[in-house]
Amino acid sequence: MSRRPLVRECPPTSWYFRQPRYLRYMSREITSIFVGAYCVLLVVGLQRLSAGPAAWDGFLLALRSPASVVFQFLALVAAVYHAATWFNATQKAMPLQIGEDFVPGNIISGAHYVAWGVLSVVVLFLAGVF
């Protein structure tokens, strides 16, 4: 037994800068903050909607402010990045086995992207965009 045990120096706030893989991991995790904040915004919108027309109109007016538009754009970019990185990781996180063979990873990821696109078109259709 050694008298000097191995002590690895791991700075608590900058360890993810050591490798690009760690940086990609942390950037994906940070996007969840924007997604969560946007969920809070939606809950506040529901509360304002239940409070009456005057509160709802004030909420819609607040959503049109430049800071709100920038936040919504950042939340959209974060949500798209979060979803795309998860879809790319799905082939490793949830391998699909049929019989003795595994389904190729690009088919699993591609199926997620196709489902995402179809659901997006359905939501846009229901919203009256199409």
Secondary structure, DSSP 4 states (H G I P E B T S, - for coil): --SS-------TTTGGGSSHHHHHHHHHHHHHHHHHHHHHHHHHHHHHHHH-HHHHHHHHHHHTSHHHHHHHHHHHHHHHHHHHHHHHHHHHHS--EETTEEPPHHHHHHHHHHHHHHHHHHHHHHTT--
